[in-house]
Amino acid sequence: MPNPQDLFKLMGMKNQFESNHPKMVSFFRDMAAKGIKEGSVIEITIIDAEGNPTTASMKVQASDLEMIETLKNMRQ
């Protein structure tokens, strides 16, 4: 069982993230509403402080979607 104080702290951090990065939060909400299908490719690029990019990608599998659904159901 999670510590209630830790959960409260995490909620504050979540709110700060949403305040700092509203476009990213909107993007995630849009993608969640649209749905991600098996076979979709998720790609992320991180550019470090010196300007060097690192990119990774993954092809969404049925097991990934099952995990996402399980996590969504845990929130309820």
PQR file with spaces between the fields and no chain letter, atoms N, CA, C, O and H, PARSE charges and radii, in Angstrom:
ATOM       1  N    MET     1       0.846   -1.178    0.000 -0.4000 1.5000
ATOM       2  CA   MET     1       0.000    0.000    0.000 -0.0000 2.0000
ATOM       3  C    MET     1       0.886    1.235    0.000  0.5500 1.7000
ATOM       4  O    MET     1       1.744    1.382    0.871 -0.5500 1.4000
ATOM       5  N    PRO     2       0.690    2.122   -0.966 -0.5600 1.5000
ATOM       6  CA   PRO     2       1.503    3.333   -1.020  0.2800 2.0000
ATOM       7  C    PRO     2       1.262    4.246    0.179  0.5500 1.7000
ATOM       8  O    PRO     2       0.161    4.304    0.727 -0.5500 1.4000
ATOM       9  N    ASN     3       2.295    4.940    0.563 -0.4000 1.5000
ATOM      10  CA   ASN     3       2.216    5.898    1.653 -0.0000 2.0000
ATOM      11  C    ASN     3       1.386    7.103    1.179  0.5500 1.7000
ATOM      12  O    ASN     3       1.699    7.684    0.140 -0.5500 1.4000
ATOM      13  H    ASN     3       3.189    4.892    0.118  0.4000 1.0000
ATOM      14  N    PRO     4       0.338    7.487    1.916 -0.5600 1.5000
ATOM      15  CA   PRO     4      -0.492    8.628    1.508  0.2800 2.0000
ATOM      16  C    PRO     4       0.303    9.918    1.313  0.5500 1.7000
ATOM      17  O    PRO     4      -0.020   10.710    0.428 -0.5500 1.4000
ATOM      18  N    GLN     5       1.330   10.138    2.122 -0.4000 1.5000
ATOM      19  CA   GLN     5       2.146   11.340    1.957 -0.0000 2.0000
ATOM      20  C    GLN     5       2.891   11.312    0.626  0.5500 1.7000
ATOM      21  O    GLN     5       3.035   12.341   -0.034 -0.5500 1.4000
ATOM      22  H    GLN     5       1.592    9.494    2.841  0.4000 1.0000
ATOM      23  N    ASP     6       3.363   10.129    0.236 -0.4000 1.5000
ATOM      24  CA   ASP     6       4.047   10.004   -1.053 -0.0000 2.0000
ATOM      25  C    ASP     6       3.079   10.261   -2.207  0.5500 1.7000
ATOM      26  O    ASP     6       3.442   10.893   -3.199 -0.5500 1.4000
ATOM      27  H    ASP     6       3.246    9.293    0.772  0.4000 1.0000
ATOM      28  N    LEU     7       1.859    9.772   -2.073 -0.4000 1.5000
ATOM      29  CA   LEU     7       0.853   10.003   -3.117 -0.0000 2.0000
ATOM      30  C    LEU     7       0.525   11.490   -3.238  0.5500 1.7000
ATOM      31  O    LEU     7       0.383   12.013   -4.343 -0.5500 1.4000
ATOM      32  H    LEU     7       1.564    9.259   -1.267  0.4000 1.0000
ATOM      33  N    PHE     8       0.407   12.163   -2.100 -0.4000 1.5000
ATOM      34  CA   PHE     8       0.135   13.597   -2.102 -0.0000 2.0000
ATOM      35  C    PHE     8       1.281   14.359   -2.766  0.5500 1.7000
ATOM      36  O    PHE     8       1.051   15.277   -3.555 -0.5500 1.4000
ATOM      37  H    PHE     8       0.522   11.738   -1.202  0.4000 1.0000
ATOM      38  N    LYS     9       2.523   13.971   -2.441 -0.4000 1.5000
ATOM      39  CA   LYS     9       3.697   14.595   -3.047 -0.0000 2.0000
ATOM      40  C    LYS     9       3.714   14.351   -4.553  0.5500 1.7000
ATOM      41  O    LYS     9       4.019   15.255   -5.330 -0.5500 1.4000
ATOM      42  H    LYS     9       2.710   13.226   -1.800  0.4000 1.0000
ATOM      43  N    LEU    10       3.386   13.129   -4.959 -0.4000 1.5000
ATOM      44  CA   LEU    10       3.360   12.782   -6.379 -0.0000 2.0000
ATOM      45  C    LEU    10       2.317   13.598   -7.132  0.5500 1.7000
ATOM      46  O    LEU    10       2.562   14.012   -8.265 -0.5500 1.4000
ATOM      47  H    LEU    10       3.138   12.394   -4.327  0.4000 1.0000
ATOM      48  N    MET    11       1.168   13.832   -6.525 -0.4000 1.5000
ATOM      49  CA   MET    11       0.134   14.654   -7.160 -0.0000 2.0000
ATOM      50  C    MET    11       0.628   16.084   -7.372  0.5500 1.7000
ATOM      51  O    MET    11       0.357   16.695   -8.406 -0.5500 1.4000
ATOM      52  H    MET    11       0.970   13.495   -5.605  0.4000 1.0000
ATOM      53  N    GLY    12       1.349   16.607   -6.392 -0.4000 1.5000
ATOM      54  CA   GLY    12       1.924   17.941   -6.533 -0.0000 2.0000
ATOM      55  C    GLY    12       2.938   17.997   -7.669  0.5500 1.7000
ATOM      56  O    GLY    12       2.986   18.971   -8.421 -0.5500 1.4000
ATOM      57  H    GLY    12       1.569   16.111   -5.552  0.4000 1.0000
ATOM      58  N    MET    13       3.740   16.960   -7.789 -0.4000 1.5000
ATOM      59  CA   MET    13       4.725   16.882   -8.865 -0.0000 2.0000
ATOM      60  C    MET    13       4.033   16.780  -10.224  0.5500 1.7000
ATOM      61  O    MET    13       4.479   17.384  -11.199 -0.5500 1.4000
ATOM      62  H    MET    13       3.702   16.169   -7.178  0.4000 1.0000
ATOM      63  N    LYS    14       2.953   16.020  -10.283 -0.4000 1.5000
ATOM      64  CA   LYS    14       2.174   15.882  -11.516 -0.0000 2.0000
ATOM      65  C    LYS    14       1.612   17.244  -11.924  0.5500 1.7000
ATOM      66  O    LYS    14       1.687   17.626  -13.092 -0.5500 1.4000
ATOM      67  H    LYS    14       2.591   15.529   -9.491  0.4000 1.0000
ATOM      68  N    ASN    15       1.058   17.962  -10.973 -0.4000 1.5000
ATOM      69  CA   ASN    15       0.503   19.292  -11.258 -0.0000 2.0000
ATOM      70  C    ASN    15       1.587   20.257  -11.748  0.5500 1.7000
ATOM      71  O    ASN    15       1.347   21.057  -12.652 -0.5500 1.4000
ATOM      72  H    ASN    15       0.997   17.651  -10.025  0.4000 1.0000
ATOM      73  N    GLN    16       2.769   20.181  -11.153 -0.4000 1.5000
ATOM      74  CA   GLN    16       3.884   21.033  -11.580 -0.0000 2.0000
ATOM      75  C    GLN    16       4.303   20.680  -13.004  0.5500 1.7000
ATOM      76  O    GLN    16       4.567   21.572  -13.810 -0.5500 1.4000
ATOM      77  H    GLN    16       2.964   19.531  -10.418  0.4000 1.0000
ATOM      78  N    PHE    17       4.366   19.372  -13.323 -0.4000 1.5000
ATOM      79  CA   PHE    17       4.716   18.925  -14.672 -0.0000 2.0000
ATOM      80  C    PHE    17       3.702   19.469  -15.680  0.5500 1.7000
ATOM      81  O    PHE    17       4.083   19.974  -16.736 -0.5500 1.4000
ATOM      82  H    PHE    17       4.151   18.647  -12.669  0.4000 1.0000
ATOM      83  N    GLU    18       2.419   19.364  -15.353 -0.4000 1.5000
ATOM      84  CA   GLU    18       1.367   19.870  -16.247 -0.0000 2.0000
ATOM      85  C    GLU    18       1.497   21.377  -16.453  0.5500 1.7000
ATOM      86  O    GLU    18       1.254   21.877  -17.552 -0.5500 1.4000
ATOM      87  H    GLU    18       2.110   18.953  -14.496  0.4000 1.0000
ATOM      88  N    SER    19       1.874   22.091  -15.416 -0.4000 1.5000
ATOM      89  CA   SER    19       2.050   23.534  -15.518 -0.0000 2.0000
ATOM      90  C    SER    19       3.277   23.883  -16.359  0.5500 1.7000
ATOM      91  O    SER    19       3.246   24.829  -17.145 -0.5500 1.4000
ATOM      92  H    SER    19       2.071   21.685  -14.524  0.4000 1.0000
ATOM      93  N    ASN    20       4.346   23.123  -16.192 -0.4000 1.5000
ATOM      94  CA   ASN    20       5.589   23.384  -16.923 -0.0000 2.0000
ATOM      95  C    ASN    20       5.530   22.962  -18.393  0.5500 1.7000
ATOM      96  O    ASN    20       6.202   23.555  -19.238 -0.5500 1.4000
ATOM      97  H    ASN    20       4.371   22.354  -15.553  0.4000 1.0000
ATOM      98  N    HIS    21       4.726   21.936  -18.698 -0.4000 1.5000
ATOM      99  CA   HIS    21       4.745   21.336  -20.034 -0.0000 2.0000
ATOM     100  C    HIS    21       3.329   21.106  -20.586  0.5500 1.7000
ATOM     101  O    HIS    21       2.967   19.966  -20.877 -0.5500 1.4000
ATOM     102  H    HIS    21       4.181   21.454  -18.012  0.4000 1.0000
ATOM     103  N    PRO    22       2.535   22.155  -20.733 -0.5600 1.5000
ATOM     104  CA   PRO    22       1.137   21.968  -21.150  0.2800 2.0000
ATOM     105  C    PRO    22       0.994   21.349  -22.545  0.5500 1.7000
ATOM     106  O    PRO    22       0.052   20.594  -22.782 -0.5500 1.4000
ATOM     107  N    LYS    23       1.904   21.652  -23.465 -0.4000 1.5000
ATOM     108  CA   LYS    23       1.800   21.077  -24.812 -0.0000 2.0000
ATOM     109  C    LYS    23       2.031   19.572  -24.783  0.5500 1.7000
ATOM     110  O    LYS    23       1.384   18.829  -25.521 -0.5500 1.4000
ATOM     111  H    LYS    23       2.669   22.267  -23.273  0.4000 1.0000
ATOM     112  N    MET    24       2.949   19.119  -23.935 -0.4000 1.5000
ATOM     113  CA   MET    24       3.224   17.683  -23.835 -0.0000 2.0000
ATOM     114  C    MET    24       2.019   16.963  -23.229  0.5500 1.7000
ATOM     115  O    MET    24       1.634   15.889  -23.692 -0.5500 1.4000
ATOM     116  H    MET    24       3.475   19.722  -23.336  0.4000 1.0000
ATOM     117  N    VAL    25       1.436   17.550  -22.205 -0.4000 1.5000
ATOM     118  CA   VAL    25       0.266   16.953  -21.563 -0.0000 2.0000
ATOM     119  C    VAL    25      -0.882   16.876  -22.566  0.5500 1.7000
ATOM     120  O    VAL    25      -1.574   15.861  -22.643 -0.5500 1.4000
ATOM     121  H    VAL    25       1.748   18.422  -21.829  0.4000 1.0000
ATOM     122  N    SER    26      -1.083   17.938  -23.326 -0.4000 1.5000
ATOM     123  CA   SER    26      -2.124   17.955  -24.350 -0.0000 2.0000
ATOM     124  C    SER    26      -1.869   16.881  -25.399  0.5500 1.7000
ATOM     125  O    SER    26      -2.801   16.203  -25.831 -0.5500 1.4000
ATOM     126  H    SER    26      -0.521   18.763  -23.263  0.4000 1.0000
ATOM     127  N    PHE    27      -0.623   16.725  -25.807 -0.4000 1.5000
ATOM     128  CA   PHE    27      -0.258   15.695  -26.782 -0.0000 2.0000
ATOM     129  C    PHE    27      -0.622   14.311  -26.265  0.5500 1.7000
ATOM     130  O    PHE    27      -1.235   13.519  -26.981 -0.5500 1.4000
ATOM     131  H    PHE    27       0.134   17.276  -25.455  0.4000 1.0000
ATOM     132  N    PHE    28      -0.245   14.016  -25.019 -0.4000 1.5000
ATOM     133  CA   PHE    28      -0.546   12.700  -24.449 -0.0000 2.0000
ATOM     134  C    PHE    28      -2.056   12.468  -24.350  0.5500 1.7000
ATOM     135  O    PHE    28      -2.540   11.369  -24.622 -0.5500 1.4000
ATOM     136  H    PHE    28       0.253   14.659  -24.437  0.4000 1.0000
ATOM     137  N    ARG    29      -2.788   13.503  -23.963 -0.4000 1.5000
ATOM     138  CA   ARG    29      -4.247   13.363  -23.878 -0.0000 2.0000
ATOM     139  C    ARG    29      -4.859   13.108  -25.249  0.5500 1.7000
ATOM     140  O    ARG    29      -5.740   12.260  -25.390 -0.5500 1.4000
ATOM     141  H    ARG    29      -2.395   14.396  -23.743  0.4000 1.0000
ATOM     142  N    ASP    30      -4.394   13.840  -26.260 -0.4000 1.5000
ATOM     143  CA   ASP    30      -4.895   13.649  -27.621 -0.0000 2.0000
ATOM     144  C    ASP    30      -4.606   12.234  -28.114  0.5500 1.7000
ATOM     145  O    ASP    30      -5.469   11.590  -28.709 -0.5500 1.4000
ATOM     146  H    ASP    30      -3.679   14.529  -26.145  0.4000 1.0000
ATOM     147  N    MET    31      -3.406   11.760  -27.867 -0.4000 1.5000
ATOM     148  CA   MET    31      -3.032   10.417  -28.319 -0.0000 2.0000
ATOM     149  C    MET    31      -3.850    9.350  -27.582  0.5500 1.7000
ATOM     150  O    MET    31      -4.255    8.350  -28.176 -0.5500 1.4000
ATOM     151  H    MET    31      -2.704   12.283  -27.383  0.4000 1.0000
ATOM     152  N    ALA    32      -4.083    9.568  -26.311 -0.4000 1.5000
ATOM     153  CA   ALA    32      -4.876    8.612  -25.545 -0.0000 2.0000
ATOM     154  C    ALA    32      -6.307    8.573  -26.052  0.5500 1.7000
ATOM     155  O    ALA    32      -6.908    7.502  -26.140 -0.5500 1.4000
ATOM     156  H    ALA    32      -3.754   10.380  -25.829  0.4000 1.0000
ATOM     157  N    ALA    33      -6.856    9.735  -26.387 -0.4000 1.5000
ATOM     158  CA   ALA    33      -8.231    9.803  -26.896 -0.0000 2.0000
ATOM     159  C    ALA    33      -8.329    9.170  -28.280  0.5500 1.7000
ATOM     160  O    ALA    33      -9.302    8.485  -28.595 -0.5500 1.4000
ATOM     161  H    ALA    33      -6.368   10.605  -26.315  0.4000 1.0000
ATOM     162  N    LYS    34      -7.320    9.406  -29.091 -0.4000 1.5000
ATOM     163  CA   LYS    34      -7.303    8.864  -30.447 -0.0000 2.0000
ATOM     164  C    LYS    34      -7.061    7.359  -30.428  0.5500 1.7000
ATOM     165  O    LYS    34      -7.586    6.624  -31.265 -0.5500 1.4000
ATOM     166  H    LYS    34      -6.529    9.962  -28.835  0.4000 1.0000
ATOM     167  N    GLY    35      -6.278    6.919  -29.484 -0.4000 1.5000
ATOM     168  CA   GLY    35      -5.949    5.509  -29.377 -0.0000 2.0000
ATOM     169  C    GLY    35      -4.703    5.173  -30.170  0.5500 1.7000
ATOM     170  O    GLY    35      -4.476    5.699  -31.259 -0.5500 1.4000
ATOM     171  H    GLY    35      -5.852    7.516  -28.804  0.4000 1.0000
ATOM     172  N    ILE    36      -3.909    4.297  -29.610 -0.4000 1.5000
ATOM     173  CA   ILE    36      -2.708    3.808  -30.275 -0.0000 2.0000
ATOM     174  C    ILE    36      -2.987    2.370  -30.666  0.5500 1.7000
ATOM     175  O    ILE    36      -3.404    1.558  -29.839 -0.5500 1.4000
ATOM     176  H    ILE    36      -4.093    3.869  -28.725  0.4000 1.0000
ATOM     177  N    LYS    37      -2.757    2.064  -31.922 -0.4000 1.5000
ATOM     178  CA   LYS    37      -3.074    0.740  -32.436 -0.0000 2.0000
ATOM     179  C    LYS    37      -1.823   -0.113  -32.534  0.5500 1.7000
ATOM     180  O    LYS    37      -0.709    0.395  -32.662 -0.5500 1.4000
ATOM     181  H    LYS    37      -2.419    2.723  -32.594  0.4000 1.0000
ATOM     182  N    GLU    38      -2.032   -1.419  -32.472 -0.4000 1.5000
ATOM     183  CA   GLU    38      -0.940   -2.355  -32.682 -0.0000 2.0000
ATOM     184  C    GLU    38      -0.305   -2.069  -34.046  0.5500 1.7000
ATOM     185  O    GLU    38      -1.003   -1.837  -35.034 -0.5500 1.4000
ATOM     186  H    GLU    38      -2.936   -1.831  -32.368  0.4000 1.0000
ATOM     187  N    GLY    39       1.008   -2.091  -34.080 -0.4000 1.5000
ATOM     188  CA   GLY    39       1.727   -1.792  -35.317 -0.0000 2.0000
ATOM     189  C    GLY    39       2.164   -0.338  -35.424  0.5500 1.7000
ATOM     190  O    GLY    39       3.013   -0.003  -36.250 -0.5500 1.4000
ATOM     191  H    GLY    39       1.575   -2.279  -33.278  0.4000 1.0000
ATOM     192  N    SER    40       1.584    0.534  -34.587 -0.4000 1.5000
ATOM     193  CA   SER    40       2.027    1.931  -34.561 -0.0000 2.0000
ATOM     194  C    SER    40       3.474    1.986  -34.081  0.5500 1.7000
ATOM     195  O    SER    40       3.934    1.096  -33.365 -0.5500 1.4000
ATOM     196  H    SER    40       0.894    0.261  -33.916  0.4000 1.0000
ATOM     197  N    VAL    41       4.175    3.020  -34.475 -0.4000 1.5000
ATOM     198  CA   VAL    41       5.555    3.212  -34.031 -0.0000 2.0000
ATOM     199  C    VAL    41       5.607    4.452  -33.148  0.5500 1.7000
ATOM     200  O    VAL    41       5.128    5.524  -33.518 -0.5500 1.4000
ATOM     201  H    VAL    41       3.802    3.743  -35.056  0.4000 1.0000
ATOM     202  N    ILE    42       6.197    4.277  -31.978 -0.4000 1.5000
ATOM     203  CA   ILE    42       6.414    5.392  -31.059 -0.0000 2.0000
ATOM     204  C    ILE    42       7.904    5.708  -31.111  0.5500 1.7000
ATOM     205  O    ILE    42       8.747    4.827  -30.945 -0.5500 1.4000
ATOM     206  H    ILE    42       6.586    3.406  -31.677  0.4000 1.0000
ATOM     207  N    GLU    43       8.208    6.974  -31.342 -0.4000 1.5000
ATOM     208  CA   GLU    43       9.603    7.400  -31.448 -0.0000 2.0000
ATOM     209  C    GLU    43       9.797    8.595  -30.531  0.5500 1.7000
ATOM     210  O    GLU    43       8.950    9.486  -30.456 -0.5500 1.4000
ATOM     211  H    GLU    43       7.522    7.690  -31.477  0.4000 1.0000
ATOM     212  N    ILE    44      10.914    8.598  -29.844 -0.4000 1.5000
ATOM     213  CA   ILE    44      11.223    9.715  -28.960 -0.0000 2.0000
ATOM     214  C    ILE    44      12.674   10.135  -29.190  0.5500 1.7000
ATOM     215  O    ILE    44      13.563    9.295  -29.333 -0.5500 1.4000
ATOM     216  H    ILE    44      11.601    7.875  -29.905  0.4000 1.0000
ATOM     217  N    THR    45      12.891   11.433  -29.222 -0.4000 1.5000
ATOM     218  CA   THR    45      14.236   11.982  -29.370 -0.0000 2.0000
ATOM     219  C    THR    45      14.515   12.894  -28.190  0.5500 1.7000
ATOM     220  O    THR    45      13.701   13.747  -27.837 -0.5500 1.4000
ATOM     221  H    THR    45      12.169   12.115  -29.105  0.4000 1.0000
ATOM     222  N    ILE    46      15.671   12.701  -27.591 -0.4000 1.5000
ATOM     223  CA   ILE    46      16.125   13.572  -26.507 -0.0000 2.0000
ATOM     224  C    ILE    46      17.362   14.300  -27.018  0.5500 1.7000
ATOM     225  O    ILE    46      18.307   13.678  -27.503 -0.5500 1.4000
ATOM     226  H    ILE    46      16.333   12.008  -27.877  0.4000 1.0000
ATOM     227  N    ILE    47      17.345   15.614  -26.905 -0.4000 1.5000
ATOM     228  CA   ILE    47      18.481   16.433  -27.302 -0.0000 2.0000
ATOM     229  C    ILE    47      19.112   16.969  -26.025  0.5500 1.7000
ATOM     230  O    ILE    47      18.486   17.723  -25.280 -0.5500 1.4000
ATOM     231  H    ILE    47      16.578   16.120  -26.512  0.4000 1.0000
ATOM     232  N    ASP    48      20.359   16.571  -25.780 -0.4000 1.5000
ATOM     233  CA   ASP    48      21.002   16.982  -24.536 -0.0000 2.0000
ATOM     234  C    ASP    48      21.378   18.464  -24.582  0.5500 1.7000
ATOM     235  O    ASP    48      21.193   19.131  -25.600 -0.5500 1.4000
ATOM     236  H    ASP    48      20.867   15.958  -26.385  0.4000 1.0000
ATOM     237  N    ALA    49      21.899   18.956  -23.487 -0.4000 1.5000
ATOM     238  CA   ALA    49      22.218   20.382  -23.354 -0.0000 2.0000
ATOM     239  C    ALA    49      23.245   20.858  -24.383  0.5500 1.7000
ATOM     240  O    ALA    49      23.310   22.046  -24.698 -0.5500 1.4000
ATOM     241  H    ALA    49      22.049   18.414  -22.660  0.4000 1.0000
ATOM     242  N    GLU    50      24.039   19.932  -24.901 -0.4000 1.5000
ATOM     243  CA   GLU    50      25.033   20.291  -25.918 -0.0000 2.0000
ATOM     244  C    GLU    50      24.463   20.202  -27.333  0.5500 1.7000
ATOM     245  O    GLU    50      25.164   20.509  -28.298 -0.5500 1.4000
ATOM     246  H    GLU    50      23.987   18.967  -24.646  0.4000 1.0000
ATOM     247  N    GLY    51      23.204   19.787  -27.471 -0.4000 1.5000
ATOM     248  CA   GLY    51      22.562   19.715  -28.773 -0.0000 2.0000
ATOM     249  C    GLY    51      22.683   18.369  -29.475  0.5500 1.7000
ATOM     250  O    GLY    51      22.347   18.254  -30.653 -0.5500 1.4000
ATOM     251  H    GLY    51      22.635   19.538  -26.688  0.4000 1.0000
ATOM     252  N    ASN    52      23.157   17.359  -28.769 -0.4000 1.5000
ATOM     253  CA   ASN    52      23.314   16.033  -29.353 -0.0000 2.0000
ATOM     254  C    ASN    52      22.031   15.219  -29.204  0.5500 1.7000
ATOM     255  O    ASN    52      21.582   14.974  -28.084 -0.5500 1.4000
ATOM     256  H    ASN    52      23.430   17.453  -27.811  0.4000 1.0000
ATOM     257  N    PRO    53      21.434   14.797  -30.329 -0.5600 1.5000
ATOM     258  CA   PRO    53      20.188   14.028  -30.241  0.2800 2.0000
ATOM     259  C    PRO    53      20.433   12.526  -30.063  0.5500 1.7000
ATOM     260  O    PRO    53      21.395   11.968  -30.591 -0.5500 1.4000
ATOM     261  N    THR    54      19.542   11.895  -29.310 -0.4000 1.5000
ATOM     262  CA   THR    54      19.501   10.448  -29.182 -0.0000 2.0000
ATOM     263  C    THR    54      18.050   10.037  -29.406  0.5500 1.7000
ATOM     264  O    THR    54      17.139   10.565  -28.768 -0.5500 1.4000
ATOM     265  H    THR    54      18.761   12.348  -28.881  0.4000 1.0000
ATOM     266  N    THR    55      17.844    9.090  -30.321 -0.4000 1.5000
ATOM     267  CA   THR    55      16.491    8.684  -30.685 -0.0000 2.0000
ATOM     268  C    THR    55      16.305    7.190  -30.449  0.5500 1.7000
ATOM     269  O    THR    55      17.207    6.391  -30.696 -0.5500 1.4000
ATOM     270  H    THR    55      18.584    8.662  -30.839  0.4000 1.0000
ATOM     271  N    ALA    56      15.129    6.833  -29.972 -0.4000 1.5000
ATOM     272  CA   ALA    56      14.746    5.430  -29.818 -0.0000 2.0000
ATOM     273  C    ALA    56      13.319    5.290  -30.334  0.5500 1.7000
ATOM     274  O    ALA    56      12.533    6.237  -30.291 -0.5500 1.4000
ATOM     275  H    ALA    56      14.396    7.482  -29.771  0.4000 1.0000
ATOM     276  N    SER    57      13.000    4.101  -30.818 -0.4000 1.5000
ATOM     277  CA   SER    57      11.634    3.861  -31.283 -0.0000 2.0000
ATOM     278  C    SER    57      11.214    2.447  -30.918  0.5500 1.7000
ATOM     279  O    SER    57      12.046    1.578  -30.654 -0.5500 1.4000
ATOM     280  H    SER    57      13.639    3.332  -30.853  0.4000 1.0000
ATOM     281  N    MET    58       9.910    2.240  -30.910 -0.4000 1.5000
ATOM     282  CA   MET    58       9.356    0.916  -30.650 -0.0000 2.0000
ATOM     283  C    MET    58       8.101    0.724  -31.473  0.5500 1.7000
ATOM     284  O    MET    58       7.344    1.668  -31.698 -0.5500 1.4000
ATOM     285  H    MET    58       9.235    2.946  -31.125  0.4000 1.0000
ATOM     286  N    LYS    59       7.887   -0.488  -31.914 -0.4000 1.5000
ATOM     287  CA   LYS    59       6.662   -0.848  -32.616 -0.0000 2.0000
ATOM     288  C    LYS    59       5.709   -1.423  -31.575  0.5500 1.7000
ATOM     289  O    LYS    59       6.053   -2.363  -30.859 -0.5500 1.4000
ATOM     290  H    LYS    59       8.503   -1.255  -31.731  0.4000 1.0000
ATOM     291  N    VAL    60       4.514   -0.855  -31.495 -0.4000 1.5000
ATOM     292  CA   VAL    60       3.544   -1.242  -30.474 -0.0000 2.0000
ATOM     293  C    VAL    60       3.035   -2.661  -30.755  0.5500 1.7000
ATOM     294  O    VAL    60       2.606   -2.983  -31.863 -0.5500 1.4000
ATOM     295  H    VAL    60       4.234   -0.091  -32.077  0.4000 1.0000
ATOM     296  N    GLN    61       3.096   -3.482  -29.726 -0.4000 1.5000
ATOM     297  CA   GLN    61       2.632   -4.864  -29.804 -0.0000 2.0000
ATOM     298  C    GLN    61       1.358   -5.021  -28.972  0.5500 1.7000
ATOM     299  O    GLN    61       1.031   -4.170  -28.145 -0.5500 1.4000
ATOM     300  H    GLN    61       3.444   -3.220  -28.826  0.4000 1.0000
ATOM     301  N    ALA    62       0.653   -6.115  -29.205 -0.4000 1.5000
ATOM     302  CA   ALA    62      -0.585   -6.392  -28.466 -0.0000 2.0000
ATOM     303  C    ALA    62      -0.332   -6.414  -26.962  0.5500 1.7000
ATOM     304  O    ALA    62      -1.163   -5.932  -26.193 -0.5500 1.4000
ATOM     305  H    ALA    62       0.919   -6.806  -29.877  0.4000 1.0000
ATOM     306  N    SER    63       0.798   -6.963  -26.534 -0.4000 1.5000
ATOM     307  CA   SER    63       1.107   -7.030  -25.102 -0.0000 2.0000
ATOM     308  C    SER    63       1.309   -5.637  -24.508  0.5500 1.7000
ATOM     309  O    SER    63       1.007   -5.416  -23.335 -0.5500 1.4000
ATOM     310  H    SER    63       1.473   -7.355  -27.159  0.4000 1.0000
ATOM     311  N    ASP    64       1.816   -4.698  -25.305 -0.4000 1.5000
ATOM     312  CA   ASP    64       1.977   -3.312  -24.835 -0.0000 2.0000
ATOM     313  C    ASP    64       0.606   -2.692  -24.566  0.5500 1.7000
ATOM     314  O    ASP    64       0.399   -2.031  -23.549 -0.5500 1.4000
ATOM     315  H    ASP    64       2.062   -4.877  -26.258  0.4000 1.0000
ATOM     316  N    LEU    65      -0.321   -2.916  -25.493 -0.4000 1.5000
ATOM     317  CA   LEU    65      -1.671   -2.373  -25.335 -0.0000 2.0000
ATOM     318  C    LEU    65      -2.372   -2.995  -24.134  0.5500 1.7000
ATOM     319  O    LEU    65      -3.121   -2.318  -23.428 -0.5500 1.4000
ATOM     320  H    LEU    65      -0.153   -3.453  -26.319  0.4000 1.0000
ATOM     321  N    GLU    66      -2.132   -4.275  -23.904 -0.4000 1.5000
ATOM     322  CA   GLU    66      -2.719   -4.951  -22.740 -0.0000 2.0000
ATOM     323  C    GLU    66      -2.190   -4.337  -21.446  0.5500 1.7000
ATOM     324  O    GLU    66      -2.948   -4.133  -20.497 -0.5500 1.4000
ATOM     325  H    GLU    66      -1.525   -4.825  -24.477  0.4000 1.0000
ATOM     326  N    MET    67      -0.884   -4.040  -21.408 -0.4000 1.5000
ATOM     327  CA   MET    67      -0.298   -3.418  -20.223 -0.0000 2.0000
ATOM     328  C    MET    67      -0.897   -2.037  -19.991  0.5500 1.7000
ATOM     329  O    MET    67      -1.203   -1.680  -18.853 -0.5500 1.4000
ATOM     330  H    MET    67      -0.268   -4.205  -22.179  0.4000 1.0000
ATOM     331  N    ILE    68      -1.067   -1.258  -21.052 -0.4000 1.5000
ATOM     332  CA   ILE    68      -1.647    0.081  -20.929 -0.0000 2.0000
ATOM     333  C    ILE    68      -3.067   -0.005  -20.387  0.5500 1.7000
ATOM     334  O    ILE    68      -3.439    0.777  -19.513 -0.5500 1.4000
ATOM     335  H    ILE    68      -0.818   -1.548  -21.976  0.4000 1.0000
ATOM     336  N    GLU    69      -3.856   -0.930  -20.885 -0.4000 1.5000
ATOM     337  CA   GLU    69      -5.232   -1.099  -20.398 -0.0000 2.0000
ATOM     338  C    GLU    69      -5.245   -1.487  -18.929  0.5500 1.7000
ATOM     339  O    GLU    69      -6.075   -0.994  -18.165 -0.5500 1.4000
ATOM     340  H    GLU    69      -3.554   -1.566  -21.596  0.4000 1.0000
ATOM     341  N    THR    70      -4.340   -2.361  -18.529 -0.4000 1.5000
ATOM     342  CA   THR    70      -4.253   -2.770  -17.125 -0.0000 2.0000
ATOM     343  C    THR    70      -3.912   -1.580  -16.243  0.5500 1.7000
ATOM     344  O    THR    70      -4.501   -1.412  -15.175 -0.5500 1.4000
ATOM     345  H    THR    70      -3.666   -2.762  -19.150  0.4000 1.0000
ATOM     346  N    LEU    71      -2.960   -0.747  -16.681 -0.4000 1.5000
ATOM     347  CA   LEU    71      -2.602    0.442  -15.910 -0.0000 2.0000
ATOM     348  C    LEU    71      -3.764    1.426  -15.833  0.5500 1.7000
ATOM     349  O    LEU    71      -4.000    2.030  -14.787 -0.5500 1.4000
ATOM     350  H    LEU    71      -2.481   -0.884  -17.548  0.4000 1.0000
ATOM     351  N    LYS    72      -4.489    1.588  -16.935 -0.4000 1.5000
ATOM     352  CA   LYS    72      -5.656    2.493  -16.924 -0.0000 2.0000
ATOM     353  C    LYS    72      -6.704    2.009  -15.944  0.5500 1.7000
ATOM     354  O    LYS    72      -7.305    2.808  -15.226 -0.5500 1.4000
ATOM     355  H    LYS    72      -4.297    1.097  -17.785  0.4000 1.0000
ATOM     356  N    ASN    73      -6.927    0.702  -15.909 -0.4000 1.5000
ATOM     357  CA   ASN    73      -7.930    0.140  -15.002 -0.0000 2.0000
ATOM     358  C    ASN    73      -7.508    0.286  -13.539  0.5500 1.7000
ATOM     359  O    ASN    73      -8.367    0.368  -12.661 -0.5500 1.4000
ATOM     360  H    ASN    73      -6.438    0.052  -16.492  0.4000 1.0000
ATOM     361  N    MET    74      -6.222    0.320  -13.266 -0.4000 1.5000
ATOM     362  CA   MET    74      -5.743    0.491  -11.899 -0.0000 2.0000
ATOM     363  C    MET    74      -6.032    1.889  -11.389  0.5500 1.7000
ATOM     364  O    MET    74      -6.190    2.085  -10.184 -0.5500 1.4000
ATOM     365  H    MET    74      -5.524    0.254  -13.979  0.4000 1.0000
ATOM     366  N    ARG    75      -6.105    2.871  -12.293 -0.4000 1.5000
ATOM     367  CA   ARG    75      -6.380    4.260  -11.901 -0.0000 2.0000
ATOM     368  C    ARG    75      -7.798    4.442  -11.404  0.5500 1.7000
ATOM     369  O    ARG    75      -8.068    5.360  -10.629 -0.5500 1.4000
ATOM     370  H    ARG    75      -5.977    2.711  -13.272  0.4000 1.0000
ATOM     371  N    GLN    76      -8.701    3.592  -11.832 -0.4000 1.5000
ATOM     372  CA   GLN    76     -10.115    3.776  -11.525 -0.0000 2.0000
ATOM     373  C    GLN    76     -10.472    3.284  -10.155  0.5500 1.7000
ATOM     374  O    GLN    76     -11.632    3.370   -9.751 -0.5500 1.4000
ATOM     375  H    GLN    76      -8.482    2.847  -12.461  0.4000 1.0000
